[in-house]
Amino acid sequence: MEKNESLICLGKAIRDFRKKENLSQLEFSLVAGISKSYLAELELGRMNPTFLMLKKISSALGISLFELLSFCIED
């Protein structure tokens, strides 16, 4: 998987987990302590988040970092 495809997949995973919790981008950004615009760009696959940011996001989603990242593992 190329870098761009990986970021798009990660963004989709974050969006899907967020929607599963019935949270808008604004609501989730407040819970996660990140800006709504950053979250929007992340969900579109336009941002390459740091490890610490991914930990923050997975914690706010109530899932493990492994669960978040395993969404995009190819078989």
Phi, psi and omega per residue, in radians:
M1 nan 2.272 3.125
E2 -1.295 2.855 -3.110
K3 -0.964 -0.856 -3.105
N4 -1.079 -0.734 3.118
E5 -1.119 -0.661 3.124
S6 -1.133 -0.730 3.132
L7 -1.184 -0.650 3.094
I8 -1.139 -0.753 3.109
C9 -1.092 -0.772 3.109
L10 -1.070 -0.776 3.108
G11 -1.050 -0.723 3.114
K12 -1.128 -0.696 3.114
A13 -1.079 -0.799 3.136
I14 -1.078 -0.810 3.129
R15 -1.052 -0.803 -3.117
D16 -1.107 -0.770 3.104
F17 -1.133 -0.692 3.123
R18 -1.101 -0.790 -3.133
K19 -1.159 -0.581 3.092
K20 -1.055 -0.548 3.103
E21 -1.525 0.071 -3.137
N22 0.985 0.746 3.133
L23 -1.951 2.374 3.012
S24 -1.286 2.949 3.074
Q25 -1.059 -0.707 -3.138
L26 -1.119 -0.830 -3.140
E27 -1.042 -0.800 -3.111
F28 -1.185 -0.682 -3.138
S29 -1.071 -0.620 3.101
L30 -1.201 -0.732 3.118
V31 -1.124 -0.752 -3.081
A32 -1.399 -0.287 -3.115
G33 1.308 0.607 3.091
I34 -2.217 2.848 -3.132
S35 -1.334 2.623 3.118
K36 -1.093 -0.675 -3.131
S37 -1.160 -0.664 3.089
Y38 -1.118 -0.774 3.127
L39 -1.065 -0.761 3.133
A40 -1.055 -0.789 3.126
E41 -1.144 -0.660 3.116
L42 -1.114 -0.797 -3.127
E43 -1.149 -0.433 3.096
L44 -1.507 -0.060 3.123
G45 1.399 0.374 -3.110
R46 -1.698 -0.107 -3.126
M47 -2.087 2.594 3.081
N48 -1.978 1.623 -3.025
P49 -1.228 2.665 3.064
T50 -1.322 2.902 3.077
F51 -1.009 -0.801 -3.123
L52 -1.108 -0.627 3.093
M53 -1.157 -0.706 3.105
L54 -1.122 -0.664 3.074
K55 -1.099 -0.741 3.135
K56 -1.092 -0.768 -3.121
I57 -1.177 -0.804 -3.134
S58 -1.119 -0.660 3.096
S59 -1.112 -0.760 3.130
A60 -1.149 -0.497 3.100
L61 -1.434 -0.222 -3.128
G62 1.316 0.499 3.117
I63 -2.237 2.885 3.098
S64 -1.370 2.768 3.065
L65 -1.072 -0.678 3.107
F66 -1.037 -0.781 -3.139
E67 -1.072 -0.720 3.124
L68 -1.110 -0.830 -3.078
L69 -1.312 -0.514 -3.108
S70 -1.204 -0.249 3.085
F71 -1.007 -0.507 -3.038
C72 -1.930 0.207 3.127
I73 -1.363 2.254 3.110
E74 -1.433 2.554 3.075
D75 -1.460 nan nan
